[in-house]
Amino acid sequence: MYKQEIGNMKCDPSLVAVQTPRNMKQLRNLRFKCLNKSRISHDALYNLHDIAYDIPGFVWKITTFPDLLCIVGIQEILEEADRVFEIPDSLQLLSYDTTFQLGDFYVSPLIMRHCLFKERPCIPVMFLIHERKYTQTHQEMFKECVTRIPSLKKTNHPLVTDREKAITNAIIEECPTLKLVYCWNHVFRDIRMWCRKHGAPSADISIYVESVRRLFHSVSKQKYQKQLKESLTVWDAAFEDYYMKNIHSDVTKSIGRWILEEKGVYSPYSGVTNNQSEGFNRYVHSYNCNWSYYCILIIVG
């Protein structure tokens, strides 16, 4: 992107030295200058409330103490989501995940698949902007969701997320009819992290992950129980203890193939993942990172 800006820069040859961006430091300085000029005021909380009044129906809730919490969404999308959730579609998959490293805050979007389109695009429905990852914080989000989207109170569509307790507890409390399923990729990531922490060699980590993957692909609970007994005979005692305490109960409720197939969200290759949230997160990061380049176009264009 930086090279493109330099290659496409059009200005008087005598002004190239002052109008052509020279390095990333200059880009950051220009970005800061641009944002500083365009901000409503230097009071961030004042700006947030001013935006809430200037854009009616976009900001639904703002809490500033003891933690900053802001819930936003577009009314037309909420109304569309309310209609889509009424459709008994076997391929609907909601997802909820937290985006990291966006300034000083986290962003947690609720995402749906629009089943009336052939491509089934993933659409963000509502956003939670928050400082800390508490159960109460996510509960405020889903309380607002069921208020704004009445059909969410009774739908039993699956919702995929990682196994973060703050999120799962909030969803169970506020949306008990939703069917929680857990992303396989996050489980495998947790297994790798646990193995590395306990000094397992890379070859052993791969063996454990593949062994657990086979368990997840079991066609029934009975098959799973049978395979698990066989696996326990070869697993290390420490890993066996970790699996039985941290993963086993979730497999029988929210991870196993037989559960995912009932909801029509099982993939023979990856089980179920929250890739739709991960993809959206990458897009948000990309937009956030490239903002400095957009500032260049505003300042010197």
Secondary structure, DSSP 8 states (H G I E B T S, - for coil): -HHHHHHH----GGGHHHHS--SHHHHHHHHHHHHHHH-S-S-HHHHHHHHHHHSTTTEEEEE-SSS-EEEEE-HHHHHHHHHHTTS--TT--EEE--EEEETTEEEEEEEEE-TTSTT--EEEEEEEEESS--HHHHHHHHHHHHHH-GGGGT---EEEE---HHHHHHHHHH-TTSEEEE-HHHHHHHHHHHHHHTT--HHHHHHHHHHHHHHHT-SSHHHHHHHHHHHHTTS-HHHHHHHHHHTHHHIIIIISHHHHHHHT--BTTTB---HHHHHHHHHHHHHHHTHHHHHHHHHH-
